[in-house]
Amino acid sequence: MTADSIVDYQIRLQSALASLTSTLIGEFSAVIAAARTRRSQVWLAGNGGSAMTASHFATDLLRCADLDGRPVRATSLCANMGVISAISNDYGYEEIFSRQLQMGAQPGDVLVIITASGNSSNLVEAMEWARENSVSTIGLTGFDGGLVHQSADLSIHVKSKNGDYGVVEDAHLAACHMVAECLRSGRIASTSPEDY
């Protein structure tokens, strides 16, 4: 029945949201705030629905200025279809994000990867490039977390059933909105991680 499906989804979503502890969101916010302070770039990447979340979050971050009016410098690597199709055609789909990072990322920047499975080859390759080039990484994952969960400097892992894409994607967007709320309000953890 429809009502049973809705209630079941709500229960699964509530469980997923419980994964987003204030400690994790606080660390996530602190890393982005530190990047804003030092004027580093925040890069975002994902596939499918997660690509839309990456672009949505980039938009929100650009509106999160600090008390001195400095916004977060955020760019979605999913937003330019011309670049994505050119790289995919010339080098392969696995390189659509890493090639863009090669063109613009600098040491001290932050790469936020949003993925349900954590195993997409283009995202794993981007993370490897980031690690080799002093770009810190934040992974938003679901299911068992995959390689992104294992390798990210900071992992925001949503506990979920394997294949429960809608719930994971909803939780990821909620996490991004929580970070934006923290950044706009100025309520950021006082202990900014220096390793990111």
Backbone torsions as a table, in degrees:
resi	resn	phi	psi	omega
1	MET	NA	152.9	-178.4
2	THR	-59.9	-46.0	-178.1
3	ALA	-60.3	-40.5	179.0
4	ASP	-63.3	-41.1	179.2
5	SER	-63.4	-41.3	-179.4
6	ILE	-65.6	-47.2	-179.8
7	VAL	-62.8	-41.0	178.3
8	ASP	-61.1	-43.1	178.8
9	TYR	-63.4	-43.5	-179.8
10	GLN	-61.3	-39.3	178.8
11	ILE	-65.4	-44.3	179.1
12	ARG	-64.6	-39.2	179.6
13	LEU	-67.3	-41.8	177.6
14	GLN	-60.4	-40.3	178.0
15	SER	-64.4	-42.0	178.9
16	ALA	-64.4	-43.4	-179.8
17	LEU	-63.3	-29.4	178.2
18	ALA	-64.9	-19.8	176.2
19	SER	-68.2	-22.4	-174.3
20	LEU	-88.4	74.7	-177.5
21	THR	-67.9	157.5	178.4
22	SER	-62.2	-30.5	177.9
23	THR	-64.9	-48.1	179.9
24	LEU	-63.1	-46.8	-179.6
25	ILE	-65.5	-35.0	176.2
26	GLY	-63.1	-42.6	177.2
27	GLU	-64.7	-44.2	178.5
28	PHE	-57.5	-48.4	-179.8
29	SER	-62.3	-40.5	-178.2
30	ALA	-65.3	-38.4	178.8
31	VAL	-64.5	-44.0	180.0
32	ILE	-67.8	-40.2	178.3
33	ALA	-62.5	-40.0	178.8
34	ALA	-65.1	-38.4	176.7
35	ALA	-64.5	-40.6	177.4
36	ARG	-60.3	-43.9	-177.7
37	THR	-62.4	-42.1	-177.5
38	ARG	-90.6	5.7	177.3
39	ARG	64.7	29.1	174.9
40	SER	-80.5	160.1	-179.7
41	GLN	-89.4	141.2	171.6
42	VAL	-107.8	119.9	179.9
43	TRP	-104.0	143.3	-178.4
44	LEU	-130.4	140.4	-178.1
45	ALA	-146.1	149.0	176.1
46	GLY	-174.0	169.8	178.6
47	ASN	-117.1	150.0	175.3
48	GLY	60.0	-129.2	178.3
49	GLY	-60.4	-32.7	178.7
50	SER	-68.3	-27.5	174.4
51	ALA	-65.1	-39.2	178.2
52	MET	-67.4	-37.5	176.5
53	THR	-65.0	-40.1	178.6
54	ALA	-60.3	-45.5	179.7
55	SER	-68.2	-39.1	177.1
56	HIS	-61.1	-46.0	-179.2
57	PHE	-65.3	-39.4	177.5
58	ALA	-58.9	-42.8	178.1
59	THR	-61.1	-46.9	179.3
60	ASP	-61.9	-42.0	-178.0
61	LEU	-64.1	-36.5	179.8
62	LEU	-62.7	-18.6	179.5
63	ARG	-96.1	4.6	-175.3
64	CYS	-102.9	76.5	179.4
65	ALA	-82.0	153.5	175.5
66	ASP	-87.6	-173.1	-176.4
67	LEU	-64.1	-22.3	177.5
68	ASP	-91.5	6.1	178.2
69	GLY	82.8	10.3	180.0
70	ARG	-84.8	120.2	178.8
71	PRO	-82.4	167.1	168.9
72	VAL	-73.8	129.7	176.0
73	ARG	-84.9	101.8	-173.3
74	ALA	-124.1	139.6	179.1
75	THR	-138.4	128.1	173.7
76	SER	-86.0	124.0	176.9
77	LEU	-76.0	-0.8	-178.7
78	CYS	-98.9	-5.6	-165.0
79	ALA	-85.2	-25.8	-173.4
80	ASN	-103.5	97.8	-176.8
81	MET	-65.8	-28.7	176.7
82	GLY	-63.1	-46.5	178.8
83	VAL	-65.7	-45.1	-178.5
84	ILE	-60.9	-45.7	-178.5
85	SER	-69.7	-34.9	178.9
86	ALA	-66.3	-47.5	179.3
87	ILE	-63.5	-44.1	179.7
88	SER	-59.7	-43.2	-179.0
89	ASN	-68.4	-42.0	-173.0
90	ASP	-85.8	-32.2	-172.9
91	TYR	-124.5	-22.2	-176.9
92	GLY	116.3	148.4	-175.8
93	TYR	-62.3	-27.9	-179.2
94	GLU	-61.5	-20.4	-174.1
95	GLU	-103.9	7.8	-173.6
96	ILE	-62.6	-28.2	179.8
97	PHE	-96.7	-42.8	-177.7
98	SER	-63.5	-38.2	178.5
99	ARG	-64.1	-38.3	177.8
100	GLN	-67.1	-38.9	176.4
101	LEU	-62.6	-41.3	178.5
102	GLN	-58.2	-33.0	-177.0
103	MET	-78.8	-19.3	-173.7
104	GLY	-143.9	-19.1	-174.3
105	ALA	-74.6	148.1	179.8
106	GLN	-126.6	155.4	173.8
107	PRO	-53.8	137.4	-178.0
108	GLY	96.4	-12.7	174.8
109	ASP	-71.2	172.1	-179.6
110	VAL	-126.8	134.1	174.7
111	LEU	-111.1	121.8	176.2
112	VAL	-105.0	117.8	179.2
113	ILE	-106.5	127.0	-178.7
114	ILE	-115.8	118.9	-173.7
115	THR	-158.4	138.3	176.7
116	ALA	-73.7	-52.2	-174.7
117	SER	-80.8	-31.7	-176.8
118	GLY	77.5	11.1	-175.2
119	ASN	-123.8	5.3	-179.6
120	SER	-62.3	131.0	-172.3
121	SER	-62.4	-35.9	-179.0
122	ASN	-68.6	-32.1	178.6
123	LEU	-77.1	-39.6	177.2
124	VAL	-63.1	-41.6	179.2
125	GLU	-64.8	-40.4	177.6
126	ALA	-63.0	-39.9	179.1
127	MET	-65.7	-40.8	178.3
128	GLU	-63.4	-42.1	178.2
129	TRP	-61.6	-44.9	-179.4
130	ALA	-59.0	-46.5	-178.6
131	ARG	-60.7	-39.5	-178.8
132	GLU	-74.2	-12.7	-174.9
133	ASN	-124.9	27.2	173.0
134	SER	59.5	33.7	171.9
135	VAL	-104.3	122.1	-177.7
136	SER	-75.6	157.5	-172.9
137	THR	-128.5	139.7	172.3
138	ILE	-122.3	128.0	179.3
139	GLY	-113.4	124.6	170.8
140	LEU	-102.4	114.5	-173.3
141	THR	-130.6	171.7	174.4
142	GLY	-139.1	-162.2	179.0
143	PHE	50.7	-125.3	176.1
144	ASP	-95.1	1.8	175.6
145	GLY	91.5	-29.3	177.5
146	GLY	59.2	-158.1	-176.3
147	LEU	-67.3	-33.6	-180.0
148	VAL	-64.4	-44.2	178.4
149	HIS	-60.3	-41.2	-177.9
150	GLN	-70.1	-30.7	-168.9
151	SER	-105.4	-17.9	-175.0
152	ALA	-65.7	146.4	174.4
153	ASP	-63.2	-38.5	175.2
154	LEU	-131.5	122.8	-178.2
155	SER	-109.7	123.9	174.0
156	ILE	-107.2	92.8	-173.2
157	HIS	-100.6	124.2	177.8
158	VAL	-93.2	117.6	178.8
159	LYS	-71.7	126.4	-175.0
160	SER	-161.2	164.0	173.2
161	LYS	-71.7	147.5	176.0
162	ASN	-60.1	128.1	178.5
163	GLY	90.1	0.7	-178.9
164	ASP	-87.0	66.3	-172.2
165	TYR	-60.0	-46.3	-176.2
166	GLY	-58.3	-45.6	-179.8
167	VAL	-63.1	-45.6	-179.7
168	VAL	-63.0	-45.1	-179.1
169	GLU	-64.8	-39.1	176.3
170	ASP	-62.1	-44.0	-179.1
171	ALA	-65.7	-39.1	178.3
172	HIS	-62.6	-44.3	179.0
173	LEU	-63.8	-39.2	176.7
174	ALA	-61.4	-42.0	178.3
175	ALA	-59.9	-43.5	179.1
176	CYS	-63.3	-41.0	178.0
177	HIS	-65.8	-36.0	177.4
178	MET	-63.8	-42.9	178.6
179	VAL	-63.0	-45.5	178.8
180	ALA	-60.4	-39.2	177.6
181	GLU	-62.3	-44.0	178.2
182	CYS	-62.1	-43.5	-178.5
183	LEU	-66.1	-41.1	-179.7
184	ARG	-69.6	-35.7	-177.0
185	SER	-81.3	-18.3	-176.6
186	GLY	81.6	5.3	-179.7
187	ARG	-88.8	80.1	-178.7
188	ILE	-113.4	143.7	178.1
189	ALA	-52.4	136.2	-176.3
190	SER	-70.9	-19.1	-179.5
191	THR	-101.8	86.3	178.6
192	SER	-71.1	126.8	179.8
193	PRO	-61.6	122.6	-178.6
194	GLU	-83.5	-10.2	-177.5
195	ASP	-84.7	-4.2	-175.8
196	TYR	-104.4	NA	NA
